Amino acid sequence: MIKIKRIYEKYSADDGFRVLVDRLWPRGISKPHSHVDLWLKEIAPTNDLRKWFSHDAAKWKSFEIKYRKELQENKMLIETIKDLEKKHHTITLLFSAKDEQHNNAMVLQRFMLDM
């Protein structure tokens, strides 16, 4: 099972293995208290795509298409996520965006479910 959660939400043991999928470390979160098991920043959107999107909901559909294309080209990291899910059964993809409906973790979760 692959879940998503905003990193600022309270940690829960039900999260399973927690994977931060943002390219930048979240503001105000200390690494020792983050409960992040793995920071997989390489699976985040490229800097160019991240800056272009800039969390503008009007660009969401285009962002989703472009990011899915990046994910398709990143087979090794997708395999890493699959392997983590097999090993831990439940993984939670962590993100820091305020918008819980328009963020890279949501695209990544859907991408993994579509496979």
N, C-alpha and C positions, 0 to 999 in steps of 0.2 A: 504494500500500500504506500502510495506517495501522497503526502499531505503538504499543504503550504501554510505558512504562518508568518505574521509580521514579527520580526525579531524583538520588538519592543513589548510584545505580549508576554505574559508570565510563562516561565518554563513549566513544562509538565512531563512527567515520565512517559505519558502516552505519546509524546512526540517521537519516541524511538530515537534513531540516529539523526542528529540535526546537522544539516548541510547549509551553510551560508552560500547563496548563489549570486551575490552582488560583487561587482568589480571593486568597489570601494568599501572599506570598513565603515559600519554605521556610526554616525555621530552619537556621542554620549554613552556608548556601550563599551565597557572594558572587556578585554579578551578573557581574563580569568573568570569573570562572572557572566559570560555570555552563554554558557552551555552549548557552544558550537563545537561539534565533533570534527568537522572538516570545513575548511573555507575553500570552496571550489570556484575561485574568482575567474578562472579561465573559461567557465561555461556561461558566464554573464555576457550580455551583449557587448560588442566591441565598443571602444571609447567613442568612435565616430557615430555609431548607431545610438548609443546612450545619450550623447550630447544632442544629436538631431531630435530624438524623441522628447527629451526634457520633460517627461511626464505630462505631455499635452494630449488629453483624451481625444482631441480631434484627429490626432495622428495615429490613434490606436490600431486601426485595421492595417495600415501600411507598416507600422512597427511590427505587428504580429507576423506578417508575411516575411518581412526582412529578417527578423530574428529566427523564425523557423528555418529559413534558408541557411543562416549561420549554423544552426544546430545540426542540420543535415550534413554539413561539411565537417562536423566535429564528432565523428563516430566514436573515437576513443573515449571522449568524455561522457558520451551517452552510455557507452558500455560500463563506465565507472559507476554511473547512477544505477544501471540495471544490476550490477554486481552488488552494490550496497543494499539494494532492495532485497535481493535474494538472501544476503547474509543476515540482515537485520530485520527483515519482514516489514517493518514500518520505518520510513524515513520522512523527515519533514524538511522541505525546502524553505529556507528562511530568507526573507527580503526586508528591506528597510523603507520602501516607498510608503507614503501616506495613503495613496490610492490602492485599496485592496482589490479592486476590480481590473485595474490596468497596470500590470507590473510584469517583469520578466519571469518571476517564479510561476505565475499563472500560465504563461505561454509554455514554459518548460514542462509543467505538470501535464498540460493538455497534450503536448508533443509526445511525452512518454506514454500516456494512455492511448494515444492513436497508434502506437507501434504494435 
